Amino acid sequence: MSSAGGRITAGAGANLLGAHVQDRNADATCYVGNLEPQVSEEVLWEIFVQAGPVVNIYLPKDRVTNTHQGYGFVEFRGEEDADYVSTNTIALFSSLPFPFFLVFDL
């Protein structure tokens, strides 16, 4: 597989909702939870791009505080990339200073 290339931009997760929902690949999307407040889309992108090409990161935000709600979604280019993350989670995330967990529905 090729590298995702480029960096995440503000609102990169916008096409996980709304008009582009039909373009989302649910089989290649992982739920990420228990996120600390300092975790951003950029941090998640840098972590997950090591496992495979990331298409989108979406962190739902509280409408009042505009901070994420402690969970999000990472969409990979293909289901095999999400499978790789699900089997290699411990190796990828064991040294991070903040905890989070993944739930896979593949």
HELIX and SHEET records of a PDB file:
HELIX    1   1 ALA A   12  LEU A   16  5                                   5    
HELIX    2   2 GLY A   18  ASP A   23  5                                   6    
HELIX    3   3 ALA A   26  ALA A   28  5                                   3    
HELIX    4   4 GLU A   41  PHE A   48  1                                   8    
HELIX    5   5 GLU A   79  THR A   87  1                                   9    
HELIX    6   6 THR A   89  PHE A   93  1                                   5    
SHEET    1   A 4 VAL A  54  TYR A  58  0                                        
SHEET    2   A 4 TYR A  71  PHE A  76 -1                                        
SHEET    3   A 4 THR A  29  GLY A  33 -1                                        
SHEET    4   A 4 PHE A 101  VAL A 103 -1                                        
END                                                                             
